[in-house]
């Protein structure tokens, strides 16, 4: 008995994501919006569709001016994810922090504060759709609008050469690798046509950086106990890596790996740094950022 491998071709993928491709084309072709920014806008909308179905379908029937305004609101939401932009600055750009058109579209009150409070959960979700979906379904459209690219000639010259998209690496979302023709070599593993993209998080996405006061020794057990109490759940801390110091010295910092990225947001509550106390000892927590 023979079995056939159901490979997702570029044509099949484009057909399934036709609505999303039509909307992306409006952004970068009709509205001539920035390609890098438009990729992030689409990734955000695709991520939001998990909880608010059919929002992209609804957008297709809206006038250009409304779709363009919705994209502007999405950009504002994305700016909330950058810690270098102050929350007060962002909240001043929208009345009471509300994003009116997006709220009407989703039929639920959506605010900038929601994105600030769930910053790292949103970053992980957007990054997933950016790299697993957008990087595969918009390649030919990007080639048609990016300077120096040609979707016809590139397949004969440098078919495996990644597209250069100004704006990437992004300060929040990092690098984006888009290779023309990559989808044709993609073998699915589950879901539609055997493909079901899942969010793949590295340990860094779930890691926090902790600092301690000099003269107040904090143990691994105290760290685990503190955040179990703060989060109201056992085994929320996967690992605590204390500063490597001689046995007679006190660690001043540690890396803490959590079981979920949503717990990072619960600890920070939209702040860059949060302060805690256990047994009279202070602990400061912030999101860990790898510096190579």
ABEGO torsion letter per residue (X at the ends): XBBBBBBBBAAAAAAAAAAAAAAAAAAAAAAGBBAAAAAAAAAAAAAAAAABBGAAAAAAABBAAAAAAAAAAAAAAAAAABAABBAAAAAAABBGGBBAAAAAAAGBBBBAAAAAAAAAAAAAAAAAAAAAAAAAAAAAAAAAABBGBBAAAAAAABAABBBBBBGOBBAAAEBBBBBBGAAAABBBAEEBGGBBBBBBBBAAAABBBBBBBBGBBBBAAAAAAAAAAAAGBBGABABBBBBBBBAABBBABBBBBBABAAAAAAAAGGBABBBBBBGGBBBBBBBBBBBX
